[in-house]
């Protein structure tokens, strides 16, 4: 679709569409555009409206999600870094929070579809290598942030099996320790995804504690990758700490998160001379 057609729809002209399916398919293809107005401001916003306003049937939403998570979309150019195909991948993964998020109350999506979508997102999270947040002249790529949104919604969906929730936390840990500086609030989105999963009450405390125990700062190494990963992890845990603190200043998870943070504190690991 041209930018002029998108702008007319965004202004309300011709909305709602008489047939939402061709529009949803065109919007999905627009996610590959390096033009941030076409991709983000217009196409993603219109896609959100289609789903939020119930203009796609259950079968149509299923088909749209399956298309977004196929090899041609979610895994297009996977393993590359610095190319424009990151936009197709990172915006395709946003169909998970859109479709699953609209189904949280109704729970109409088939369980096998939800599990399949979860597996696709988990595989994508491990395979992505382009972690850029903002691309000058082209706008937000945000693969980490968008994946975090998908993981958080998957953790809240009623059809996500309890046994798969630790896999979601594991993916969050992986993204929280990647060797790339997360400077565009990806730490907050990862922390919020973890918060959603933990706060859902579907996980036992022992599982969450085991997850927190995985946050360890490598000692005796000045390796750049390890340093970046440790800094990212510290920022994610800090954000998670204050997310729980905003909920309740005496929340039971504050102390365990603080313990995990202490393991990443270089001033506790390597105390400076007393002043």
VENSULJO-V354365 format. One record per residue. SS is DSSP state (H for helix, E for strand, L for the rest). Layout:
ss=SS
ss=SS
This chain:
ss=L
ss=L
ss=H
ss=H
ss=H
ss=H
ss=H
ss=H
ss=H
ss=H
ss=L
ss=L
ss=L
ss=L
ss=L
ss=L
ss=L
ss=L
ss=L
ss=H
ss=H
ss=H
ss=H
ss=H
ss=H
ss=H
ss=H
ss=H
ss=H
ss=H
ss=L
ss=L
ss=L
ss=L
ss=L
ss=H
ss=H
ss=H
ss=H
ss=H
ss=H
ss=H
ss=H
ss=H
ss=H
ss=H
ss=H
ss=H
ss=H
ss=H
ss=H
ss=H
ss=L
ss=L
ss=L
ss=L
ss=L
ss=H
ss=H
ss=H
ss=H
ss=H
ss=H
ss=H
ss=H
ss=H
ss=H
ss=H
ss=L
ss=L
ss=L
ss=L
ss=L
ss=L
ss=L
ss=L
ss=L
ss=L
ss=L
ss=L
ss=L
ss=L
ss=L
ss=L
ss=H
ss=H
ss=H
ss=H
ss=H
ss=H
ss=H
ss=H
ss=L
ss=H
ss=H
ss=H
ss=H
ss=H
ss=H
ss=H
ss=H
ss=L
ss=L
ss=L
ss=L
ss=L
ss=L
ss=L
ss=L
ss=L
ss=H
ss=H
ss=H
ss=H
ss=H
ss=H
ss=H
ss=H
ss=H
ss=H
ss=H
ss=H
ss=H
ss=H
ss=H
ss=H
ss=H
ss=L
ss=L
ss=L
ss=L
ss=L
ss=L
ss=E
ss=E
ss=L
ss=L
ss=L
ss=E
ss=E
ss=L
ss=L
ss=H
ss=H
ss=H
ss=H
ss=H
ss=H
ss=H
ss=H
ss=H
ss=H
ss=H
ss=H
ss=H
ss=H
ss=L
ss=L
ss=L
ss=L
ss=L
ss=H
ss=H
ss=H
ss=H
ss=H
ss=H
ss=H
ss=H
ss=H
ss=H
ss=H
ss=H
ss=H
ss=H
ss=H
ss=L
ss=L
ss=L
ss=L
ss=L
ss=L
ss=L
ss=L
ss=L
ss=H
ss=H
ss=H
ss=H
ss=H
ss=H
ss=H
ss=H
ss=H
ss=H
ss=H
ss=H
ss=H
ss=H
ss=L
ss=L
ss=L
ss=L
ss=L
ss=H
ss=H
ss=H
ss=H
ss=H
ss=H
ss=H
ss=H
ss=H
ss=L
ss=L
ss=L
ss=L
ss=L
ss=L
ss=L
ss=L
ss=L
ss=L
ss=H
ss=H
ss=H
ss=H
ss=H
ss=H
ss=H
ss=H
ss=H
ss=H
ss=H
ss=H
ss=H
ss=H
ss=H
ss=H
ss=H
ss=H
ss=H
ss=H
ss=H
ss=H
ss=H
ss=H
ss=L
ss=L
ss=L
ss=L
ss=L
ss=H
ss=H
ss=H
ss=H
ss=H
ss=H
ss=H
ss=H
ss=H
ss=H
ss=L
ss=L
ss=L
ss=H
ss=H
ss=H
ss=H
ss=L
ss=L
ss=L
ss=L
ss=L
ss=L
